[in-house]
């Protein structure tokens, strides 16, 4: 495929995405007349009108929509081919695009990335926190290489490999932990507990609220935060408790988990990939390290 044709595809996708020649031209850093001329040249090449310019918004025609889908797939596959060509099997360099749901940055991502950097300092990494549906969309669109989230259901084309079972508990400092001996704390005792919890935009908060509702308890929620780091700092400095994955306490020695009776429902943590996607050496290295980390920390098997 000639360079001019590749440019045509990128121009067409930009117009289809923005529905407007002006905004597409601004994104592409070319003039609007040049963009319009290039799209017309593409239409002459394929012998069919690809864009409907008659309305307020520029839209693909029926033929154009089919062409856009194939163009998007072709450019995605070409990008994957370029990454494969530049992939270095000895891991002296490489790049990995990782997306995780937010709780994993508090106890899983840091140690694994530290080990990856220690072993393979030439590998660069892009890490983003996303909701699970956005991770799956990013995998499908080849915008990320790996995702860490929870067990499905997942959209078609997404492969989920179980990593471990995540357990949530009441988390507090040893100084303020309720005295229950060796027994779990009855869930009804939460009525007397002041909590600092994740805000409602976290899936984990929905998991916690469903547990409270199911057992008919209404703890006093004194603080809501959209940051796990903020929660751990608040709990460390106040008598407040929180509800977080047990594993977070492994790297925060000032925090201690308090099991509840009945326990909060567990969740299966999974490594997500796109079915059939090229797996770079960096991707394979990270996958090995995360499995090794899970085994070394003796997390509950999935």
BAKOL-101399 format. One record per residue (C-alpha): residue number from 1; residue in three letters; x, y, z. Coordinates in pm, 1 decimal, padded with zeros to 6 digits. Example, Ala and Ser with C-alpha at 12.3 -4.5 7.8 and 13.67 -1.06 7.14 Angstrom:
BEGIN
{1; "ALA"; {01230.0; -00450.0; 00780.0}};
{2; "SER"; {01367.0; -00106.0; 00714.0}};
//
This chain:
BEGIN
{1; "UNK"; {00000.0; 00000.0; 00000.0}};
{2; "UNK"; {00151.0; 00331.7; -00108.8}};
{3; "UNK"; {00215.6; 00611.6; 00137.1}};
{4; "UNK"; {-00039.2; 00832.8; -00040.9}};
{5; "UNK"; {-00309.3; 00569.7; 00007.5}};
{6; "UNK"; {-00227.7; 00536.9; 00376.9}};
{7; "UNK"; {-00263.2; 00913.5; 00411.5}};
{8; "UNK"; {-00598.7; 00891.7; 00234.3}};
{9; "UNK"; {-00719.6; 00634.6; 00488.8}};
{10; "UNK"; {-00614.4; 00846.7; 00784.8}};
{11; "UNK"; {-00782.2; 01152.0; 00634.3}};
{12; "UNK"; {-01106.0; 00961.6; 00573.4}};
{13; "UNK"; {-01113.0; 00824.3; 00928.7}};
{14; "UNK"; {-01056.5; 01171.3; 01074.7}};
{15; "UNK"; {-01350.3; 01317.2; 00880.9}};
{16; "UNK"; {-01573.1; 01019.7; 00970.7}};
{17; "UNK"; {-01483.7; 01057.2; 01338.6}};
{18; "UNK"; {-01537.8; 01433.9; 01359.6}};
{19; "UNK"; {-01824.4; 01460.2; 01110.4}};
{20; "UNK"; {-01669.4; 01785.2; 01000.3}};
{21; "UNK"; {-01390.0; 01878.9; 00756.6}};
{22; "UNK"; {-01276.6; 02179.0; 00961.0}};
{23; "UNK"; {-01219.1; 01989.5; 01286.5}};
{24; "UNK"; {-01061.9; 01695.8; 01102.9}};
{25; "UNK"; {-00821.8; 01930.5; 00920.1}};
{26; "UNK"; {-00723.4; 02092.0; 01250.5}};
{27; "UNK"; {-00645.9; 01752.8; 01403.0}};
{28; "UNK"; {-00443.8; 01651.0; 01096.5}};
{29; "UNK"; {-00261.1; 01988.5; 01080.7}};
{30; "UNK"; {-00350.3; 02045.8; 00716.9}};
{31; "UNK"; {-00575.1; 02299.7; 00547.1}};
{32; "UNK"; {-00940.8; 02222.3; 00487.4}};
{33; "UNK"; {-00914.6; 02262.6; 00105.2}};
{34; "UNK"; {-00623.6; 02015.7; 00101.6}};
{35; "UNK"; {-00822.1; 01765.7; 00306.8}};
{36; "UNK"; {-01127.2; 01800.0; 00083.0}};
{37; "UNK"; {-00912.4; 01754.1; -00227.4}};
{38; "UNK"; {-00748.3; 01440.3; -00086.0}};
{39; "UNK"; {-01084.5; 01283.9; 00004.8}};
{40; "UNK"; {-01216.8; 01352.0; -00347.0}};
{41; "UNK"; {-00903.6; 01191.4; -00489.1}};
{42; "UNK"; {-00969.1; 00883.2; -00273.9}};
{43; "UNK"; {-01329.4; 00869.1; -00394.4}};
{44; "UNK"; {-01210.0; 00884.2; -00755.3}};
{45; "UNK"; {-00963.2; 00605.2; -00684.8}};
{46; "UNK"; {-01224.8; 00369.1; -00537.8}};
{47; "UNK"; {-01491.9; 00484.3; -00785.9}};
{48; "UNK"; {-01766.5; 00554.7; -00530.3}};
{49; "UNK"; {-01882.7; 00840.8; -00306.7}};
{50; "UNK"; {-01764.4; 00774.0; 00047.4}};
{51; "UNK"; {-01897.7; 01080.9; 00230.4}};
{52; "UNK"; {-02239.3; 01247.0; 00234.6}};
{53; "UNK"; {-02170.2; 01622.9; 00247.9}};
{54; "UNK"; {-02531.7; 01741.2; 00212.6}};
{55; "UNK"; {-02624.4; 01766.8; 00581.9}};
{56; "UNK"; {-02492.2; 01979.0; 00865.6}};
{57; "UNK"; {-02274.0; 01684.3; 00966.5}};
{58; "UNK"; {-02055.6; 01499.0; 00718.5}};
{59; "UNK"; {-02142.4; 01130.0; 00734.5}};
{60; "UNK"; {-02013.7; 00819.9; 00555.0}};
{61; "UNK"; {-02241.2; 00686.3; 00284.9}};
{62; "UNK"; {-02339.5; 00318.9; 00304.8}};
{63; "UNK"; {-02039.6; 00232.5; 00090.1}};
{64; "UNK"; {-01829.4; 00475.9; 00290.5}};
{65; "UNK"; {-01921.0; 00309.5; 00620.9}};
{66; "UNK"; {-01802.0; -00027.0; 00490.8}};
{67; "UNK"; {-01483.2; 00134.3; 00362.0}};
{68; "UNK"; {-01424.6; 00312.5; 00695.5}};
{69; "UNK"; {-01452.2; -00015.7; 00887.8}};
{70; "UNK"; {-01198.6; -00183.8; 00659.6}};
{71; "UNK"; {-00970.3; 00120.2; 00667.1}};
{72; "UNK"; {-00974.0; 00127.6; 01047.2}};
{73; "UNK"; {-00891.1; -00243.9; 01058.6}};
{74; "UNK"; {-00614.3; -00204.6; 00800.3}};
{75; "UNK"; {-00445.6; 00078.3; 00990.5}};
{76; "UNK"; {-00476.1; -00111.7; 01317.6}};
{77; "UNK"; {-00316.4; -00420.2; 01161.7}};
{78; "UNK"; {-00043.0; -00208.3; 01006.7}};
{79; "UNK"; {00036.6; -00053.9; 01346.0}};
{80; "UNK"; {00057.4; -00402.7; 01494.7}};
{81; "UNK"; {00290.1; -00507.7; 01213.0}};
{82; "UNK"; {00516.4; -00210.4; 01280.4}};
{83; "UNK"; {00531.3; -00299.8; 01650.1}};
{84; "UNK"; {00616.2; -00658.7; 01559.3}};
{85; "UNK"; {00899.4; -00546.3; 01331.4}};
{86; "UNK"; {01045.6; -00325.4; 01604.2}};
{87; "UNK"; {00994.6; -00580.7; 01879.6}};
{88; "UNK"; {01328.9; -00689.7; 02022.5}};
{89; "UNK"; {01323.7; -01041.9; 02154.3}};
{90; "UNK"; {01616.5; -00989.8; 02392.2}};
{91; "UNK"; {01407.7; -00722.3; 02573.9}};
{92; "UNK"; {01682.4; -00459.8; 02538.9}};
{93; "UNK"; {01400.8; -00229.7; 02432.1}};
{94; "UNK"; {01028.4; -00241.4; 02373.6}};
{95; "UNK"; {00702.9; -00080.0; 02480.4}};
{96; "UNK"; {00397.9; -00205.5; 02667.2}};
{97; "UNK"; {00057.3; -00038.9; 02693.6}};
{98; "UNK"; {-00116.6; -00149.3; 03014.4}};
{99; "UNK"; {-00459.1; -00049.3; 03148.0}};
{100; "UNK"; {-00595.4; -00147.7; 03489.1}};
{101; "UNK"; {-00903.5; -00085.2; 03696.9}};
{102; "UNK"; {-00807.9; 00156.6; 03976.8}};
{103; "UNK"; {-00768.7; -00070.1; 04281.4}};
{104; "UNK"; {-00479.0; -00258.6; 04120.9}};
{105; "UNK"; {-00251.3; 00044.7; 04120.0}};
{106; "UNK"; {-00258.0; 00027.0; 04500.9}};
{107; "UNK"; {-00108.0; -00319.9; 04537.6}};
{108; "UNK"; {-00033.4; -00504.3; 04213.1}};
{109; "UNK"; {00094.2; -00270.9; 03943.2}};
{110; "UNK"; {00371.5; -00105.6; 04146.5}};
{111; "UNK"; {00561.4; -00421.7; 04248.0}};
{112; "UNK"; {00530.2; -00584.4; 03904.9}};
{113; "UNK"; {00639.0; -00269.7; 03719.9}};
{114; "UNK"; {00931.7; -00231.8; 03960.4}};
{115; "UNK"; {01045.3; -00584.4; 03880.8}};
{116; "UNK"; {00996.3; -00529.0; 03506.9}};
{117; "UNK"; {01209.0; -00214.4; 03521.1}};
{118; "UNK"; {01477.7; -00385.8; 03728.9}};
{119; "UNK"; {01504.9; -00678.7; 03489.6}};
{120; "UNK"; {01441.2; -00500.0; 03159.2}};
{121; "UNK"; {01516.0; -00126.7; 03196.8}};
{122; "UNK"; {01497.8; -00075.5; 02819.5}};
{123; "UNK"; {01124.3; -00144.7; 02813.9}};
{124; "UNK"; {00904.7; 00163.9; 02836.0}};
{125; "UNK"; {00556.7; 00139.5; 02978.7}};
{126; "UNK"; {00232.9; 00334.3; 02946.3}};
{127; "UNK"; {-00005.3; 00268.2; 03237.3}};
{128; "UNK"; {-00360.8; 00403.8; 03252.5}};
{129; "UNK"; {-00644.1; 00359.0; 03500.5}};
{130; "UNK"; {-00972.7; 00287.7; 03323.5}};
{131; "UNK"; {-01313.2; 00136.9; 03386.9}};
{132; "UNK"; {-01345.6; -00224.2; 03279.1}};
{133; "UNK"; {-01561.5; -00147.4; 02975.3}};
{134; "UNK"; {-01306.7; 00109.6; 02853.0}};
{135; "UNK"; {-01024.4; -00141.0; 02899.0}};
{136; "UNK"; {-01213.2; -00392.9; 02686.5}};
{137; "UNK"; {-01285.7; -00128.4; 02421.0}};
{138; "UNK"; {-00917.2; -00028.5; 02422.2}};
{139; "UNK"; {-00811.9; -00388.5; 02368.5}};
{140; "UNK"; {-01061.0; -00432.7; 02085.1}};
{141; "UNK"; {-00933.3; -00114.8; 01918.9}};
{142; "UNK"; {-00566.9; -00211.6; 01966.0}};
{143; "UNK"; {-00508.7; 00092.5; 02186.4}};
{144; "UNK"; {-00366.5; -00117.3; 02469.7}};
{145; "UNK"; {-00181.6; -00450.0; 02490.7}};
{146; "UNK"; {-00288.2; -00584.2; 02830.5}};
{147; "UNK"; {-00561.3; -00514.2; 03081.6}};
{148; "UNK"; {-00603.4; -00617.0; 03445.2}};
{149; "UNK"; {-00964.4; -00625.5; 03559.6}};
{150; "UNK"; {-01225.1; -00871.6; 03684.8}};
{151; "UNK"; {-01391.3; -01180.3; 03542.4}};
{152; "UNK"; {-01662.1; -01122.4; 03279.4}};
{153; "UNK"; {-01887.5; -01141.4; 03103.3}};
{154; "UNK"; {-01656.5; -01000.3; 02838.1}};
{155; "UNK"; {-01730.1; -00883.0; 02482.0}};
{156; "UNK"; {-01650.1; -01115.1; 02190.9}};
{157; "UNK"; {-01282.7; -01111.4; 02098.4}};
{158; "UNK"; {-01157.5; -01048.1; 02454.2}};
{159; "UNK"; {-00963.3; -01328.5; 02622.7}};
{160; "UNK"; {-00955.1; -01340.6; 03004.5}};
{161; "UNK"; {-00690.2; -01539.2; 03191.9}};
{162; "UNK"; {-00763.6; -01582.5; 03565.7}};
{163; "UNK"; {-00487.3; -01454.7; 03796.4}};
{164; "UNK"; {-00617.2; -01485.6; 04153.3}};
{165; "UNK"; {-00916.8; -01436.4; 04379.7}};
{166; "UNK"; {-00943.7; -01093.3; 04541.7}};
{167; "UNK"; {-01084.3; -01075.1; 04894.4}};
{168; "UNK"; {-01215.3; -00752.2; 05046.5}};
{169; "UNK"; {-01221.5; -00684.3; 05420.3}};
{170; "UNK"; {-01258.1; -00404.7; 05666.5}};
{171; "UNK"; {-00919.9; -00226.3; 05671.9}};
{172; "UNK"; {-00797.6; -00016.7; 05962.4}};
{173; "UNK"; {-00486.4; 00042.7; 06170.8}};
{174; "UNK"; {-00380.1; -00210.3; 06432.9}};
{175; "UNK"; {-00437.8; 00059.9; 06695.8}};
{176; "UNK"; {-00804.5; 00101.7; 06599.3}};
{177; "UNK"; {-00885.0; -00255.3; 06493.2}};
{178; "UNK"; {-01192.4; -00393.2; 06675.1}};
{179; "UNK"; {-01119.5; -00661.9; 06933.1}};
{180; "UNK"; {-01273.0; -00988.0; 06811.2}};
{181; "UNK"; {-01006.4; -01236.7; 06914.7}};
{182; "UNK"; {-00949.4; -01484.7; 06634.0}};
{183; "UNK"; {-01304.5; -01453.9; 06507.5}};
{184; "UNK"; {-01425.9; -01241.1; 06215.2}};
{185; "UNK"; {-01613.3; -00925.3; 06303.3}};
{186; "UNK"; {-01994.7; -00967.6; 06272.9}};
{187; "UNK"; {-02127.6; -00752.8; 05991.1}};
{188; "UNK"; {-02385.9; -00595.6; 06226.3}};
{189; "UNK"; {-02099.0; -00436.4; 06421.9}};
{190; "UNK"; {-02039.3; -00209.9; 06122.4}};
{191; "UNK"; {-02337.4; -00006.6; 06243.5}};
{192; "UNK"; {-02105.7; 00130.6; 06514.9}};
{193; "UNK"; {-01815.1; 00189.6; 06274.6}};
{194; "UNK"; {-01736.3; 00514.1; 06091.0}};
{195; "UNK"; {-01604.8; 00448.0; 05742.7}};
{196; "UNK"; {-01408.7; 00616.8; 05466.5}};
{197; "UNK"; {-01509.3; 00459.1; 05135.7}};
{198; "UNK"; {-01439.5; 00490.2; 04766.0}};
{199; "UNK"; {-01682.0; 00715.8; 04581.0}};
{200; "UNK"; {-01971.8; 00578.1; 04378.8}};
{201; "UNK"; {-01788.7; 00596.3; 04044.4}};
{202; "UNK"; {-01573.3; 00297.4; 04150.8}};
{203; "UNK"; {-01708.0; -00050.1; 04071.3}};
{204; "UNK"; {-01566.2; -00163.0; 04406.5}};
{205; "UNK"; {-01800.0; 00078.2; 04586.1}};
{206; "UNK"; {-02099.3; -00082.0; 04416.5}};
{207; "UNK"; {-01970.6; -00420.0; 04533.2}};
{208; "UNK"; {-01946.0; -00289.8; 04892.0}};
{209; "UNK"; {-02287.1; -00117.7; 04890.3}};
{210; "UNK"; {-02454.2; -00436.3; 04762.1}};
{211; "UNK"; {-02300.9; -00624.4; 05055.3}};
{212; "UNK"; {-02432.5; -00367.0; 05304.9}};
{213; "UNK"; {-02780.1; -00379.4; 05150.4}};
{214; "UNK"; {-02789.0; -00758.6; 05146.9}};
{215; "UNK"; {-02708.1; -00773.3; 05519.5}};
{216; "UNK"; {-02924.6; -00471.6; 05613.9}};
{217; "UNK"; {-02648.7; -00264.0; 05770.7}};
{218; "UNK"; {-02605.3; 00110.3; 05734.8}};
{219; "UNK"; {-02259.8; 00217.0; 05855.2}};
{220; "UNK"; {-02191.9; 00585.9; 05895.5}};
{221; "UNK"; {-01989.7; 00695.0; 05593.5}};
{222; "UNK"; {-01785.2; 00989.6; 05716.7}};
{223; "UNK"; {-01560.6; 01029.6; 05409.9}};
{224; "UNK"; {-01589.2; 00944.0; 05040.4}};
{225; "UNK"; {-01279.4; 00965.7; 04818.7}};
{226; "UNK"; {-01199.2; 00894.4; 04454.9}};
{227; "UNK"; {-00842.6; 00792.9; 04539.3}};
{228; "UNK"; {-00723.9; 00479.6; 04716.0}};
{229; "UNK"; {-00408.8; 00661.9; 04825.3}};
{230; "UNK"; {-00627.0; 00923.7; 04994.0}};
{231; "UNK"; {-00823.3; 00650.9; 05173.0}};
{232; "UNK"; {-00513.5; 00474.0; 05305.1}};
{233; "UNK"; {-00373.6; 00804.6; 05432.9}};
{234; "UNK"; {-00703.7; 00895.6; 05600.9}};
{235; "UNK"; {-00729.5; 00557.3; 05770.4}};
{236; "UNK"; {-00366.5; 00575.7; 05881.7}};
{237; "UNK"; {-00423.1; 00912.6; 06050.7}};
{238; "UNK"; {-00775.8; 00874.7; 06193.0}};
{239; "UNK"; {-00991.8; 00618.6; 06374.9}};
{240; "UNK"; {-01187.1; 00565.3; 06052.1}};
{241; "UNK"; {-01186.2; 00228.0; 05877.7}};
{242; "UNK"; {-01236.0; 00148.6; 05509.9}};
{243; "UNK"; {-01323.0; -00151.2; 05293.2}};
{244; "UNK"; {-01051.8; -00247.1; 05044.9}};
{245; "UNK"; {-00880.7; -00557.4; 04906.1}};
{246; "UNK"; {-00679.5; -00744.1; 05171.5}};
{247; "UNK"; {-00377.3; -00737.7; 04943.8}};
{248; "UNK"; {-00341.0; -00360.7; 04983.1}};
{249; "UNK"; {-00229.7; -00419.0; 05342.2}};
{250; "UNK"; {00070.4; -00624.8; 05219.9}};
{251; "UNK"; {00248.9; -00308.0; 05108.5}};
{252; "UNK"; {00107.0; -00086.1; 05383.3}};
{253; "UNK"; {00237.3; -00228.5; 05713.3}};
{254; "UNK"; {00045.3; 00033.6; 05912.2}};
{255; "UNK"; {-00284.2; -00114.0; 05787.2}};
{256; "UNK"; {-00442.8; -00439.5; 05893.7}};
{257; "UNK"; {-00736.8; -00634.4; 05743.5}};
{258; "UNK"; {-01029.8; -00731.7; 05967.5}};
{259; "UNK"; {-01232.5; -01024.2; 05824.1}};
{260; "UNK"; {-01608.5; -00982.9; 05831.1}};
{261; "UNK"; {-01876.8; -01242.6; 05902.4}};
{262; "UNK"; {-02024.6; -01314.9; 05660.1}};
{263; "UNK"; {-01734.4; -01224.0; 05430.1}};
{264; "UNK"; {-01766.8; -00989.1; 05137.1}};
{265; "UNK"; {-01807.6; -01178.0; 04807.5}};
{266; "UNK"; {-01477.1; -01248.5; 04635.4}};
{267; "UNK"; {-01387.6; -01138.3; 04282.4}};
{268; "UNK"; {-01172.1; -01313.9; 04023.6}};
{269; "UNK"; {-00888.9; -01094.3; 03892.9}};
{270; "UNK"; {-00808.3; -01154.9; 03526.8}};
{271; "UNK"; {-00548.1; -01058.3; 03269.2}};
{272; "UNK"; {-00728.8; -00935.8; 02956.9}};
{273; "UNK"; {-00598.4; -00950.7; 02598.9}};
{274; "UNK"; {-00745.6; -00920.3; 02251.4}};
{275; "UNK"; {-00796.5; -01256.3; 02088.2}};
{276; "UNK"; {-00543.6; -01307.5; 01809.9}};
{277; "UNK"; {-00346.0; -00991.7; 01894.0}};
{278; "UNK"; {00029.8; -00988.4; 01844.0}};
{279; "UNK"; {00204.3; -01053.3; 02175.3}};
{280; "UNK"; {00529.8; -00859.8; 02190.1}};
{281; "UNK"; {00829.7; -00971.3; 02394.0}};
{282; "UNK"; {00749.0; -00694.7; 02643.7}};
{283; "UNK"; {00391.9; -00822.7; 02675.1}};
{284; "UNK"; {00511.4; -01177.0; 02734.4}};
{285; "UNK"; {00768.2; -01060.4; 02991.7}};
{286; "UNK"; {00508.8; -00862.6; 03188.1}};
{287; "UNK"; {00269.2; -01158.9; 03178.8}};
{288; "UNK"; {00534.9; -01389.5; 03323.5}};
{289; "UNK"; {00620.3; -01138.5; 03596.5}};
{290; "UNK"; {00260.1; -01081.3; 03704.5}};
{291; "UNK"; {00200.6; -01457.6; 03731.7}};
{292; "UNK"; {00523.9; -01491.0; 03930.7}};
{293; "UNK"; {00424.9; -01206.2; 04161.8}};
{294; "UNK"; {00085.7; -01364.1; 04230.6}};
{295; "UNK"; {00255.4; -01695.0; 04314.8}};
{296; "UNK"; {00518.4; -01532.4; 04539.5}};
{297; "UNK"; {00257.5; -01336.3; 04734.7}};
{298; "UNK"; {00051.1; -01654.5; 04771.7}};
{299; "UNK"; {-00268.4; -01482.9; 04660.1}};
{300; "UNK"; {-00570.3; -01712.1; 04665.4}};
{301; "UNK"; {-00581.8; -01902.1; 04333.9}};
{302; "UNK"; {-00864.0; -01817.7; 04095.3}};
//
